[in-house]
């Protein structure tokens, strides 16, 4: 496991290994999360047929540097890019390249930045050109499943409640939740306990407490949930080559629910939203 770029020493640790952050830490997460979301807002105009994913990645890297921030992914476990860009049947961890987008391609762009030691991690869906109908429904269900997961966040509920809210909604739409990848704790480190599963049973798993920071990032497939990782050891694809979509927010647990650190300042979190 590589060294993280910051060490999280604030607050206490639960018996499940989950850090409970202090009230003042929310401001740092909001600042990092806002920058990541702003970058994803700005990159939307560049997602058009004919552009390469490498060009999109370079634009994101430039934005991170212009902001005086640090990309959390460049150098992480040997990774060389400021984004993961996952097209069509790629579930996650797609590597930017000279591949050109085609009309109707859907893609997830995932960005993590470090601002004053805090990690802002978010991803959302985009479309190059005209959005196909079946992809539009997949994107909507995936977005809505994330929000249903966030609605289940409040002190006293469990991580199983989050997973169940996502899974039950997705499966009712005759789609499937990927089980091979999950959300994670974060703060002054990139990845930390807990693993945030996007499926589960109500009342199971660690109990949510005020001050927990983590991502919720469901990956939803039109077909079956099984995935495989390609020979590059990063790119995960659906085994049945069905379309996949993902949305991700970083959140903090409050006394009454959840604060989303990665809200889109321009209201562009969903690819069909006008503003």
C-alpha positions as CSV (number, residue, x, y, z in Angstrom):
1,X,0.0,0.0,0.0
2,X,1.5,3.4,-1.0
3,X,2.0,6.2,1.5
4,X,-0.8,8.7,1.6
5,X,0.1,12.3,1.1
6,X,-1.4,13.4,4.3
7,X,-1.9,11.7,7.7
8,X,-5.3,12.0,9.4
9,X,-4.8,12.5,13.2
10,X,-7.9,14.4,14.1
11,X,-10.8,13.2,16.1
12,X,-11.4,9.7,17.6
13,X,-11.5,6.3,16.0
14,X,-14.5,3.9,16.4
15,X,-14.1,0.2,17.1
16,X,-14.6,-0.4,13.4
17,X,-11.6,1.8,12.6
18,X,-13.7,4.7,11.3
19,X,-12.4,8.2,12.1
20,X,-14.9,10.7,13.7
21,X,-13.9,14.2,12.6
22,X,-14.3,17.4,14.4
23,X,-16.8,20.2,13.4
24,X,-14.0,22.4,12.1
25,X,-13.0,19.7,9.6
26,X,-16.1,20.1,7.6
27,X,-14.9,23.4,6.2
28,X,-11.7,21.7,4.8
29,X,-13.8,19.0,3.1
30,X,-16.2,21.6,1.6
31,X,-13.2,23.5,0.1
32,X,-11.7,20.4,-1.4
33,X,-15.0,19.0,-2.6
34,X,-16.0,22.3,-4.2
35,X,-12.8,22.5,-6.2
36,X,-13.3,19.0,-7.5
37,X,-16.9,19.7,-8.4
38,X,-16.0,23.0,-10.1
39,X,-13.4,21.2,-12.3
40,X,-16.0,18.7,-13.3
41,X,-18.4,21.6,-14.1
42,X,-15.8,23.2,-16.3
43,X,-14.8,20.1,-18.2
44,X,-18.3,19.4,-19.4
45,X,-17.9,21.7,-22.4
46,X,-14.9,19.6,-23.6
47,X,-16.9,16.3,-23.7
48,X,-17.8,16.2,-27.4
49,X,-17.4,13.7,-30.2
50,X,-13.9,13.6,-31.6
51,X,-12.0,14.7,-28.4
52,X,-9.7,12.2,-26.8
53,X,-9.9,11.1,-23.2
54,X,-6.2,12.1,-22.9
55,X,-7.1,15.7,-23.9
56,X,-9.8,15.8,-21.3
57,X,-7.4,14.5,-18.7
58,X,-4.8,17.1,-19.6
59,X,-7.4,19.8,-19.2
60,X,-8.3,18.6,-15.8
61,X,-4.7,18.4,-14.7
62,X,-4.2,22.0,-15.9
63,X,-7.2,23.1,-13.9
64,X,-5.9,21.4,-10.7
65,X,-2.5,23.1,-11.1
66,X,-4.0,26.5,-11.9
67,X,-6.0,26.2,-8.6
68,X,-2.8,25.6,-6.7
69,X,-4.1,22.1,-5.6
70,X,-2.7,18.6,-6.0
71,X,-4.0,15.7,-8.0
72,X,-4.5,12.8,-5.6
73,X,-4.3,10.2,-8.4
74,X,-1.1,11.2,-10.1
75,X,1.5,8.9,-8.6
76,X,-1.0,6.9,-6.6
77,X,0.0,3.2,-6.9
78,X,1.9,4.2,-10.1
79,X,-1.1,5.8,-11.8
80,X,-0.1,8.6,-14.1
81,X,-3.3,10.6,-14.7
82,X,-5.4,13.3,-13.0
83,X,-8.7,11.5,-13.9
84,X,-10.2,8.1,-14.4
85,X,-12.4,8.2,-17.5
86,X,-14.7,5.2,-18.0
87,X,-16.6,4.9,-21.3
88,X,-19.7,2.8,-22.0
89,X,-19.1,-0.7,-20.6
90,X,-16.1,0.4,-18.5
91,X,-17.3,0.3,-14.9
92,X,-14.5,2.3,-13.3
93,X,-10.8,3.2,-13.4
94,X,-10.7,3.8,-17.2
95,X,-7.2,5.2,-18.2
96,X,-7.1,8.3,-20.3
97,X,-5.6,7.7,-23.7
98,X,-5.7,8.8,-27.4
99,X,-9.1,7.1,-27.8
100,X,-11.6,9.6,-29.4
101,X,-15.1,9.9,-28.2
102,X,-17.9,8.9,-30.6
103,X,-21.4,10.3,-30.8
104,X,-23.6,8.7,-28.1
105,X,-20.7,7.6,-25.9
106,X,-21.4,7.9,-22.2
107,X,-18.6,8.3,-19.8
108,X,-17.8,8.8,-16.1
109,X,-15.1,11.3,-15.2
110,X,-13.6,10.8,-11.7
111,X,-11.5,13.5,-10.1
112,X,-9.8,13.7,-6.7
113,X,-7.9,16.8,-5.5
114,X,-6.0,17.7,-2.4
115,X,-6.6,21.2,-1.0
116,X,-4.8,22.2,2.3
117,X,-4.4,18.5,3.1
118,X,-8.1,17.6,2.5
119,X,-9.2,15.2,-0.2
120,X,-12.2,16.1,-2.5
121,X,-13.4,13.1,-4.5
122,X,-16.3,13.0,-6.9
123,X,-17.4,11.6,-10.2
124,X,-20.3,12.1,-12.6
125,X,-21.6,11.0,-16.0
126,X,-21.3,12.8,-19.3
127,X,-22.4,12.2,-22.8
128,X,-20.6,13.0,-26.1
129,X,-23.2,14.1,-28.6
130,X,-26.8,12.7,-28.5
131,X,-27.7,10.6,-25.4
132,X,-29.2,7.2,-26.4
133,X,-32.5,6.4,-24.7
134,X,-31.3,3.2,-22.9
135,X,-28.2,5.1,-21.6
136,X,-30.4,8.0,-20.4
137,X,-32.5,5.6,-18.3
138,X,-29.3,4.0,-16.9
139,X,-27.8,7.3,-16.0
140,X,-31.0,8.5,-14.3
141,X,-31.4,5.3,-12.2
142,X,-27.7,5.5,-11.1
143,X,-28.0,9.2,-10.1
144,X,-31.2,8.5,-8.2
145,X,-29.7,5.5,-6.4
146,X,-26.9,7.7,-5.2
147,X,-29.4,10.2,-3.8
148,X,-31.4,7.4,-2.1
149,X,-28.2,6.2,-0.5
150,X,-27.5,9.7,0.8
151,X,-31.0,10.0,2.1
152,X,-30.3,6.9,4.3
153,X,-27.4,8.7,6.0
154,X,-28.1,9.8,9.6
155,X,-26.7,9.0,13.0
156,X,-28.1,5.7,14.3
157,X,-28.6,4.2,10.8
158,X,-26.0,1.7,9.5
159,X,-23.9,1.3,6.4
160,X,-26.2,-1.6,5.5
161,X,-29.1,0.8,5.4
162,X,-27.2,2.8,2.8
163,X,-26.4,-0.2,0.7
164,X,-30.0,-1.6,0.9
165,X,-31.5,1.8,-0.2
166,X,-29.3,1.7,-3.3
167,X,-29.7,-2.0,-4.1
168,X,-33.4,-2.2,-3.6
169,X,-34.0,0.8,-5.9
170,X,-31.7,-0.3,-8.7
171,X,-33.0,-3.9,-8.8
172,X,-36.6,-2.7,-8.9
173,X,-35.6,-1.0,-12.1
174,X,-34.3,-4.3,-13.5
175,X,-30.6,-3.2,-13.3
176,X,-27.8,-4.5,-11.2
177,X,-25.4,-3.0,-8.6
178,X,-21.7,-3.7,-9.0
179,X,-20.3,-5.6,-6.0
180,X,-16.6,-5.6,-6.8
181,X,-16.0,-1.9,-6.0
182,X,-17.3,0.3,-3.2
183,X,-17.1,3.7,-1.6
184,X,-14.6,4.5,1.2
185,X,-13.7,6.8,4.0
186,X,-11.7,9.8,3.4
187,X,-10.6,13.1,4.9
188,X,-6.9,13.9,5.2
189,X,-6.2,10.6,3.5
190,X,-7.5,9.3,0.2
191,X,-8.8,5.9,1.3
192,X,-9.7,4.9,4.9
193,X,-12.3,2.7,6.7
194,X,-15.1,2.0,6.1
195,X,-15.8,0.2,2.9
196,X,-19.1,1.7,1.8
197,X,-21.0,-1.1,0.0
198,X,-23.7,-0.3,-2.4
199,X,-25.8,-3.3,-1.5
200,X,-26.7,-4.9,1.8
201,X,-29.3,-5.6,4.5
202,X,-30.9,-3.0,6.7
203,X,-29.5,-2.7,10.2
204,X,-26.2,-4.4,9.3
205,X,-22.6,-3.0,9.3
206,X,-21.1,-0.2,11.4
207,X,-23.5,2.4,12.9
208,X,-23.3,5.9,11.4
209,X,-22.1,8.6,13.7
210,X,-21.8,12.4,13.3
211,X,-18.4,13.3,12.0
212,X,-17.8,10.4,9.7
213,X,-16.6,11.3,6.2
214,X,-16.9,8.9,3.2
215,X,-17.9,8.6,-0.4
216,X,-21.0,6.9,-1.8
217,X,-20.4,6.0,-5.5
218,X,-22.7,3.3,-6.9
219,X,-21.8,1.7,-10.1
220,X,-24.9,0.3,-11.9
221,X,-25.0,-2.0,-14.9
222,X,-27.8,-2.4,-17.5
223,X,-26.9,-6.2,-17.5
224,X,-25.4,-8.4,-14.9
225,X,-23.3,-7.1,-12.0
226,X,-20.1,-9.1,-12.7
227,X,-16.9,-7.3,-13.7
228,X,-13.4,-8.1,-14.8
229,X,-10.2,-6.1,-14.7
230,X,-8.2,-5.8,-17.9
231,X,-4.5,-6.6,-18.4
232,X,-3.5,-3.0,-17.5
233,X,-4.5,-3.9,-13.8
234,X,-6.8,-0.8,-13.6
235,X,-9.6,-0.8,-16.1
236,X,-12.7,-2.7,-14.9
237,X,-15.4,-3.6,-17.4
238,X,-18.7,-5.4,-17.4
239,X,-18.3,-9.1,-18.1
240,X,-21.4,-9.1,-20.4
241,X,-20.3,-5.8,-22.1
242,X,-23.5,-4.1,-20.9
243,X,-23.4,-0.3,-20.3
244,X,-22.4,0.9,-16.9
245,X,-22.8,4.2,-15.1
246,X,-21.6,5.8,-11.8
247,X,-22.1,8.9,-9.7
248,X,-20.0,9.8,-6.7
249,X,-20.3,12.3,-3.9
250,X,-18.2,12.8,-0.8
251,X,-20.3,13.4,2.3
252,X,-20.1,14.1,6.0
253,X,-22.5,12.8,8.6
254,X,-24.2,15.6,10.6
255,X,-26.5,15.5,13.6
256,X,-29.5,15.3,11.3
257,X,-28.3,13.7,8.1
258,X,-25.6,14.3,5.6
259,X,-23.7,17.3,4.1
260,X,-22.6,16.8,0.5
261,X,-19.1,18.2,0.0
262,X,-19.1,17.8,-3.8
263,X,-22.2,19.6,-4.9
264,X,-21.9,21.1,-8.4
265,X,-21.7,24.9,-8.1
266,X,-23.1,25.3,-11.6
267,X,-25.8,22.6,-11.1
268,X,-24.3,20.3,-13.7
269,X,-24.0,17.1,-11.7
270,X,-26.4,15.3,-14.1
271,X,-25.6,15.4,-17.9
272,X,-29.2,16.4,-18.9
273,X,-29.4,19.3,-16.4
274,X,-29.4,22.7,-18.3
275,X,-27.6,24.7,-15.7
